Amino acid sequence: MSAMIFVRERRKIEKGEKKPRYRVCGVSGIDLTLYSMHMRQKELEQIAEATGAKLVYLQAGKEEKEKPNPGK
């Protein structure tokens, strides 16, 4: 199994805001210490390339009310 870095988009970020957009959720298969938990996509790609890890983007739920499912 290859090394993986799990990330998701931050929830409380405004459009056009100049803050790092991604949050690191976990690391598997590699001994890696991250001191910044919020990073830019380019930074994550550079870390993954240097360590030989694969980036896994998690689907985070949006803070919206769920629409009722008429099929249920």
C-alpha positions as a LaTeX table, in Angstrom:
\begin{tabular}{lrrr}
\hline
Residue & $x$ (\AA) & $y$ (\AA) & $z$ (\AA) \\
\hline
Met1 & 0.00 & 0.00 & 0.00 \\
Ser2 & 1.44 & 3.37 & $-0.96$ \\
Ala3 & 1.56 & 6.42 & 1.28 \\
Met4 & $-1.51$ & 8.65 & 1.27 \\
Ile5 & $-2.30$ & 12.14 & 2.55 \\
Phe6 & $-6.00$ & 12.73 & 3.25 \\
Val7 & $-7.27$ & 16.31 & 2.86 \\
Arg8 & $-10.58$ & 18.13 & 2.64 \\
Glu9 & $-11.68$ & 21.66 & 1.88 \\
Arg10 & $-12.16$ & 23.91 & 4.85 \\
Arg11 & $-15.77$ & 24.67 & 5.69 \\
Lys12 & $-15.58$ & 28.22 & 7.02 \\
Ile13 & $-13.77$ & 29.95 & 4.19 \\
Glu14 & $-15.24$ & 32.78 & 2.18 \\
Lys15 & $-14.96$ & 33.11 & $-1.59$ \\
Gly16 & $-11.89$ & 35.16 & $-2.54$ \\
Glu17 & $-10.39$ & 34.85 & 0.94 \\
Lys18 & $-6.60$ & 34.64 & 0.87 \\
Lys19 & $-6.27$ & 31.88 & 3.47 \\
Pro20 & $-5.15$ & 28.28 & 2.93 \\
Arg21 & $-8.11$ & 26.31 & 1.63 \\
Tyr22 & $-7.38$ & 22.70 & 2.59 \\
Arg23 & $-7.17$ & 20.91 & 5.93 \\
Val24 & $-5.02$ & 17.82 & 6.39 \\
Cys25 & $-7.13$ & 15.08 & 7.99 \\
Gly26 & $-4.60$ & 12.26 & 8.16 \\
Val27 & $-1.52$ & 10.55 & 6.79 \\
Ser28 & $-1.12$ & 6.82 & 6.11 \\
Gly29 & 1.88 & 4.69 & 5.25 \\
Ile30 & 4.56 & 7.34 & 5.80 \\
Asp31 & 6.32 & 8.88 & 8.78 \\
Leu32 & 5.45 & 12.53 & 8.19 \\
Thr33 & 5.00 & 15.34 & 10.70 \\
Leu34 & 3.01 & 18.37 & 9.54 \\
Tyr35 & 3.19 & 21.53 & 11.61 \\
Ser36 & 0.57 & 23.45 & 9.64 \\
Met37 & $-2.86$ & 21.84 & 9.38 \\
His38 & $-4.25$ & 24.31 & 6.82 \\
Met39 & $-2.40$ & 24.34 & 3.51 \\
Arg40 & $-2.72$ & 25.50 & $-0.05$ \\
Gln41 & $-3.25$ & 22.93 & $-2.80$ \\
Lys42 & 0.11 & 23.71 & $-4.39$ \\
Glu43 & 1.87 & 23.10 & $-1.06$ \\
Leu44 & 0.10 & 19.75 & $-0.65$ \\
Glu45 & 1.06 & 18.71 & $-4.18$ \\
Gln46 & 4.71 & 19.56 & $-3.52$ \\
Ile47 & 4.74 & 17.55 & $-0.27$ \\
Ala48 & 3.10 & 14.58 & $-1.98$ \\
Glu49 & 5.61 & 14.70 & $-4.85$ \\
Ala50 & 8.61 & 14.94 & $-2.53$ \\
Thr51 & 7.44 & 12.06 & $-0.31$ \\
Gly52 & 5.98 & 9.88 & $-3.05$ \\
Ala53 & 2.55 & 10.00 & $-1.41$ \\
Lys54 & $-0.82$ & 10.14 & $-3.12$ \\
Leu55 & $-3.25$ & 12.97 & $-2.27$ \\
Val56 & $-6.76$ & 11.81 & $-1.40$ \\
Tyr57 & $-9.41$ & 14.56 & $-1.45$ \\
Leu58 & $-12.24$ & 13.73 & 0.95 \\
Gln59 & $-15.79$ & 14.82 & 0.14 \\
Ala60 & $-16.79$ & 17.06 & 3.04 \\
Gly61 & $-20.46$ & 17.71 & 3.67 \\
Lys62 & $-21.49$ & 21.29 & 3.04 \\
Glu63 & $-23.17$ & 23.23 & 5.80 \\
Glu64 & $-26.46$ & 23.33 & 3.93 \\
Lys65 & $-29.79$ & 21.91 & 4.96 \\
Glu66 & $-30.42$ & 18.59 & 3.26 \\
Lys67 & $-33.20$ & 18.54 & 0.72 \\
Pro68 & $-35.92$ & 16.02 & 1.52 \\
Asn69 & $-35.71$ & 12.86 & $-0.57$ \\
Pro70 & $-39.13$ & 12.29 & $-2.19$ \\
Gly71 & $-38.23$ & 8.68 & $-3.04$ \\
Lys72 & $-38.19$ & 7.56 & 0.61 \\
\hline
\end{tabular}
